[in-house]
Amino acid sequence: MEWNFASAEEIAVALRAGDVTSVELTDEAISRIERDDKAINAICVPDFDRARAAAHHADRARGRGEDRPLLGVPVTVKESYDIAGLPTTWGIPTHRDFVPTEDAVQVSRLRAAGAVVLGKTNVPLGLRDLQSFNEIYGTTNNPWDHERTPGGSSGGSAAALAAGFGALSIGSDIGGSLRTPAHFCGVYAHKPTLGLVANRGMVPPATPALPVDLDLAVVGPMARTARDLTLLLDVMAGPDPLTLGVAHALTLPPARHQRLSDFRVLVLDEHPFIPTGSAVRAGVDRVAGALVDGGARVERHTPLLPDLAEAATLYMQLLFSGAVAGFPAEAYEQLRTRAAGLSADDRSLGAARLRGMVLSHRDWIRANDRRELHRHGWRGLFADFDAVVCPITPTPAFPHDHTPDLLDRRIAIDGVEYPYLDQLVWAGLATMPGLPATAVPAGRTPEGLPVGVQLIGPMFEDRTPLRLAELLEQKIGGFDGARHTRGHQ
């Protein structure tokens, strides 16, 4: 059997049955990467010698009767995670030679679960783009269309999964960085509830790997099946042993329902700030139709939904307040001058981003207070609904665009151009209040590009959108890229 497109669950079963060894799986994965990654450029830092050694170790451990969740399963890791002995650059040229001496906490958990790490996957400069290219490692291409991006910032991981380079990967998400690449590449990803998964060691190069509480960002799993997301989340989830883990143990509540017919789902496809392209709208409608066909209660409108315009504005302010916190004083003063020139009546997302860049602490507290009201509003909504289905971005994967200034870029939606960064609003819907969101495949365009949607769930009830993802996979299918990516051999 050719194992490169098997699920982690299938691989684990085969390993336990003795149908294949980790050494065989690892050699097969490395051979595929060496053969196909020249065209895709997903694996920017290979670690094949240590991977082969880890595979031998896994086979010996299994021979002694050991069994762990990922024992012997080949995986990849986003470049931004520290791995002892490998460079962590975040694509920043001045840090091309930085090599950490300790593993990130999530890399340690992968190793403890028995995973075999094949290497690290490509990212955009500083993780700040919906594409994945940088001066150090070059451009990662979408396996479905090499002229298009696989997304960012976990684009290398999504491309690796779609191309058959490892069964699982781990990434991160603040602006859809797990969900957008999954959507663009036809795979699965899960943005966990804020604070659910420890992030220590997923830090900019040469930055101390401290157990900090991040305001918006999370780390999370990526896979080719919904069940594999749950398998990997169970490995990753839990507090940092240096802080909350001293006193707390994690017990996630079970999914609210096991049958599709028991789910109550709100479906959204319209946003006040940006239209939804026809291809993505078709994906949303396909999922909505499958839910109705499966007996779920589906609604398109509810007065319980927090205001989408205010949610997007708050998200942009909070996101860009943190994004420019380290800017030099001169650059910050220039931003303040530009923000002061804005009209008081300007309520555009561009104005929200600029105001966010120079947000005072006093104004940040006010924005955070509004966020808490939105969180409370979501609690009310999830008393009546179990999940929300909506877009991840307004379009499928778009052509590579290396225009240096993101503010100068445009995104074309059904032939009409909009500011590039406005497409973040759908990702921000879950990110701003810290909700879990699962990205699932929802079909393909007539041109063959994948389209995905996200399933947003109640805070700390991550198993609910994950279970809904499993049921939808059974209903409408999931990842189907094996035939396509093989066409690029």
Disulfide bonds with the S-S distance in Angstrom:
none
